[in-house]
Amino acid sequence: METIKGFKGFKKGLKCRNFQYKENTEYKIKGTPELCNKGFHFCENPLEILDYYDLCDSDFAKVESIGETKTDNQKTVTNKIKIGIKIDLRSFIKASIDYIFEKSETTKGMKAQSGYYSQSAQSGDYSQSAQSGDSSQSAQSGYSSQSAQSGNYSQSAQSGDSSQSAQSGYSSQSAQSGNYSQSAQSGDSSQSAQSGDSSKSAQSGDSSKSAQSGDYSQSAQSGNYSQSAQSGDSSQSAQSGYSSQIELNGNDSVGASIGIKGVIKASKGCWITLAEYDDDDKILWVKSAKVTGKLIKSDTWYKLSGGKFTETNE
């Protein structure tokens, strides 16, 4: 049987549908695989995994179908699969770019597309891509590249330093691995993931998510129910939306969750800021504190209640 290579998404810890997978391990089931019903599912195009798995809170791995397979041109199912190595964000972005380069015509300079499901792949430095159709995809590997997308469910992957990505459609996704990269998103439920140092992410849509692993990164979010996670040292994160969450894992980072019912947790040595409001949504308190591990514990969620930092499970 033909071997088909692709990528599979998992919940954190390589779990899928309550089943625990392991790297470099083969799995099989009896019978014929059925799409969306029976078998091991994966995607040949890494970006299409993001239709099913969260960009900021999932694991991804290379896989091979070594049994009977069926496909609908977006996802593939097999009755025998080999799970390869788990890949990090930088490798995921590179794989996305490589795939689109293989499937679409590449150009230098400016490429504009208005049709739905459009794809743009560029490898030259200072390249630009503009797309207005829903479910469009843009992949760029050159330095100082720019990508602008206005359609819903659009996806952008960039690996060059100083790249810029702007998206206004709902449920858009932006992944960047280069240093000094910038991502701006205004649509609801958007996701931004960045691994380069000194990267910046700005999001205004509700329920947006931002994940950054580079040092000195910055994240600003104004939408309600937004989430921000940063693991790089000396990072900064600010959120003003309702019920927003900030998680700081890097050293000497600063986070401010100043929206109504905002919560925050951070590692030792970080500074946190919270706000408290009355029943009329007027500010009562705004307080800052350093996470020392004593009065303010590390890796513990806090809210501001009665003017005091209070542990919470909200």
Steps between C-alpha positions, in 0.01 A plus 500: 500500500609858430649682797350844555683748718327773694445663836268429790371724775450404863401649828797584721689183594437326163143405595218465248145394591620378841763276339864543595742495205877474509771622265656255253226243558263314262127454563237301310132409511306216339277565202465770235560863606210747464538877488369675814397164642770235525878504484794732556449845347769743386562775241758522225486882521611604852290818491181298453557339841412840644138446393483235772770586754590817684818663370603623843410203720568180303777257414592412140694205361618362169314183402493235224205302375623143452164330452180549301410867460208723398502876448265791427780733382520665841544218749612139462411193702688171525472173688875489568712800591853574617534794736836668443666773701314784666581833336524847654341820371800593285497158329122517455529835322781375276299189410199719412710720275669203331164337428341809342813561294463152355132550418482857372686722255757722671574858401715785616369843589128566552234234463132593555212254504128550553358150450398266779746224599787689335860407572810716483858379548803728486867446578661833408599762758266800534217308333137608538179301491143637507192277511132585551325165452379277785715202600805641323854387583824692483850362559817709488860417588687818402618769742282811546208337322146632536167319493155665510179297507140615544304178448358284776693185603816624330839358592845655484837334566828693492853398593711803403626760748314833522194357325156656537156342491166685511165320504148633546281193440338288770684189620818599320834346596852639483819305573843665492844372597728787401647757741339847518184372331168680538146363490181707509154343501158659544262208439332304780648164603831577328823324598858622488806288577854640490833343594747773402663743745358853532183407312180701537138386490194728508145364501167678544248223431310310769624156611838554332810305601866598493795271574859625496821319593768753404677729746394867520172428322196724536130416486204739518137386491180699548233241415286321757594146615846533346790281606872571493784259584865604493803287589783731393701705748429872548173476306209742536129426476202733544128421476199723562213278387239333720605169665841502334785276611876550503759232572867596538758221510816693415734673744465872581182535291219750558127438457194722547151350485292808574167403348190410704547155656853480365735237645874441482769256605875526468830340591719625786664835435229634269281804568121477473225763489125452552193724521178467700162650402171566681155384385478802269831406334683793655860446612550450872863391510802452275788325671839357405719248677814298450471121503738406782363157580387615846218756507443446128558140396652398169297314236173580682199678352407828673214746485457827689227479765443755775816673387707188568665242279286188543563147371238381253405206281291715264 
